[in-house]
Amino acid sequence: MANLSESYDKAALVFSLLVALGLGALVLMAKGNVSEDFPDATGGGRAKAPGNPNEDLYKTTTTEIGSKVVLEGPVTEKGRAIENFVGTPLFLKDGVKNPIDLGDPSYKEIVHKPIPNQWWLDHRIDPGWDNSPSLDQDGDGFSNREEFDVKTDPNDPKSFPGLIAKLQCVQLKKRVFRLTYSSDTTIGEIKAADTFKFNYEEIVNKKRIRASSENIQPGKGVDSNVFSKGGAQMRYEFKKIEQRKFINPRNNLQETSNFATLEDVAGAKKGDVIELKKGSRNGVNVRDWTAVLRLAAIGQEANELQVEERGTFSLPFDPNAAKKPYTFAAVSDAGFAIIEWEEDGEAKSMELQPASPSN
């Protein structure tokens, strides 16, 4: 068995050598044929390729494909040049007869006001839904409209507006009370010993509440505190009294009257000054507002904060925060809560419409 195996090995070796010699001969023969068929391939020159009879047609066709065509009306008003094979975005809107060309900046019709049509194209966002502005393209908790308003990237979850953009006004609560300078002991000119009296009046739960001050003098600090009870308790100090001459517009005659100055010394409106002319008809109505605020951010939806007018707060809401950069400044003539803050050294403000009517 060993001898037979050795014979097979020798036979296989001889056969392999014969095959190798045969392949080498074929290569040499092929080389000679190539030289004969293409003499320039091994010589000093290069053979010239035959001309393409359709070359001019190809050039004309590719030039036309690469040129621009003009999109005519009624889609666009003045005609807009666009590339071939580049689709132009058209949008159909209820109440608008012709399709809207989103890429035409001269087109007056806006799909979702106030967001320009081009904004949707620039950010590759589909405006084809009624609620496209309220959708959250990048899932960062802020809508497309909110990101447009503050110029953040609606496709980048790391680029989003500040939390102030999520602030909402649930309700504005209004409190109104009336202050009057009711009487004094003055006869003729004001004297150092004269005393003065003031009234406070407010309607609470449909009930009229009244409070009167003691007979007090101005400029006595705590001793000049106007009201020791009622809704304005310990809030106002009587600062000064003046006697002035003026022309009464009703009869065009010169008259003399006393004018008292009260200062708010407590609460968010500390420092406010109120001037009262003597007489029950000359009272001043004081309006205090409280804003009920909510932060419509993830994990904060259930939290509400009540902030007095001129009061400050932080975001997220934290009554114990060391810094409270936001201020409920006032209520606008339109009945909106005005919020003010400073950002990058610049004073900013926004108005929030209450979700519920004021009370």
C-alpha positions, 0 to 999 in steps of 0.5 A, spaced: 500 500 500 505 504 501 508 503 494 502 504 491 501 511 494 508 513 492 507 511 485 500 516 485 504 522 488 509 521 483 504 521 477 501 527 480 507 531 480 509 529 473 502 531 471 502 538 474 509 540 471 506 538 464 500 543 465 504 548 467 508 548 461 502 548 457 499 554 460 506 558 459 506 556 452 499 559 451 501 566 454 507 566 449 503 565 443 497 570 446 503 575 447 505 575 440 497 575 437 496 582 441 502 585 438 500 583 431 493 585 432 495 592 436 502 594 433 501 601 437 500 597 444 507 595 445 510 600 440 512 608 441 505 611 439 498 610 442 492 608 437 487 613 436 480 611 439 474 611 433 470 617 434 463 617 437 457 619 431 452 621 437 457 625 441 454 632 439 447 629 440 449 627 447 452 634 449 446 638 446 442 633 451 446 634 457 446 641 456 439 642 456 438 637 462 442 642 466 439 648 464 434 652 468 426 652 466 421 657 469 415 655 473 410 660 470 403 662 473 398 661 476 403 657 481 408 663 482 406 670 480 413 672 476 415 666 474 421 662 478 427 659 475 428 652 477 433 646 475 431 640 471 430 634 475 429 638 482 422 638 484 418 644 486 414 644 493 407 645 491 402 646 497 394 646 497 390 650 502 383 650 504 380 657 501 386 658 496 384 656 489 391 656 486 397 651 489 402 655 493 409 654 491 413 654 497 420 656 494 417 662 491 419 668 496 415 673 492 408 669 493 404 672 498 400 666 501 403 663 507 401 656 509 402 657 517 402 664 519 407 667 521 412 662 519 415 663 512 414 658 507 421 658 506 422 656 513 419 649 512 424 648 506 430 650 509 429 645 515 426 639 511 419 639 515 413 637 512 408 643 513 402 639 510 398 638 516 394 643 520 397 642 526 404 642 523 406 648 527 404 645 534 408 638 532 415 637 535 420 635 529 426 633 534 422 631 540 425 636 545 419 638 548 418 644 544 413 645 538 416 647 531 412 654 532 416 655 539 423 654 535 421 658 530 419 664 534 426 664 538 430 661 532 433 655 534 434 648 530 427 644 530 431 638 527 436 638 533 434 636 540 440 639 543 437 646 540 431 649 544 428 655 547 429 657 554 423 655 559 420 661 559 417 659 552 413 654 556 410 659 561 403 660 561 398 664 564 392 660 567 388 666 570 389 673 572 386 675 579 384 682 580 383 685 587 380 692 587 380 697 593 379 704 594 383 709 598 380 716 600 382 722 604 376 723 608 377 729 613 382 733 617 382 738 623 385 743 618 382 750 619 385 755 614 393 753 613 395 747 615 399 747 622 403 742 625 398 739 630 393 738 625 391 731 624 388 727 618 384 721 617 383 716 611 378 711 609 379 704 606 373 700 602 373 694 598 368 689 596 369 681 598 365 676 596 359 681 594 360 684 601 362 691 602 368 692 607 370 699 610 376 701 615 378 708 617 384 710 620 386 713 626 387 721 626 394 721 624 400 726 622 405 725 616 412 723 617 412 719 623 414 713 620 411 707 623 406 712 627 404 714 621 401 707 618 395 709 615 391 702 617 391 698 623 386 693 620 382 691 614 385 689 607 390 695 607 393 693 614 400 696 615 401 697 608 401 705 607 404 710 611 402 717 611 408 721 608 406 728 607 401 733 606 400 740 602 395 745 601 395 747 594 391 753 590 388 750 583 383 752 578 376 748 578 375 746 571 367 746 573 367 753 575 373 756 572 374 759 579 381 758 584 380 754 590 384 751 595 385 744 597 389 739 601 393 733 598 396 727 602 401 723 599 401 715 601 407 710 600 406 703 599 411 700 604 409 693 604 409 687 599 411 687 591 409 694 590 413 697 595 415 704 594 409 706 590 406 713 591 399 715 591 396 722 592 389 723 595 385 730 594 381 731 600 374 729 599 370 722 599 369 723 591 376 724 590 378 717 592 383 713 588 382 705 586 388 701 587 388 694 583 392 689 585 393 683 580 396 676 582 398 671 576 397 664 576 402 661 572 404 654 569 410 651 566 408 647 560 414 643 560 415 635 561 414 633 568 412 640 570 405 640 567 401 639 574 405 645 578 402 652 578 405 658 581 401 664 584 405 671 583 403 678 585 404 683 581 411 686 581 413 679 584 419 675 582 420 667 580 424 662 578 424 657 572 423 651 574 418 654 579 422 654 586 419 659 591 426 658 595 431 659 589 436 664 590 435 667 584 429 669 581 430 673 574 423 673 572 418 678 574 410 679 573 411 686 571 404 688 570 397 687 566 397 690 559 391 694 557 389 688 553 388 684 559 395 680 558 400 678 563 407 682 562 413 678 564 420 681 564 427 678 565 434 680 562 438 675 558 445 676 555 445 683 558 438 685 554 432 687 557 426 682 554 419 681 555 413 677 553 405 678 554 401 671 556 394 671 555 390 668 560 387 661 559 381 663 563 377 670 564 380 674 570 376 675 576 
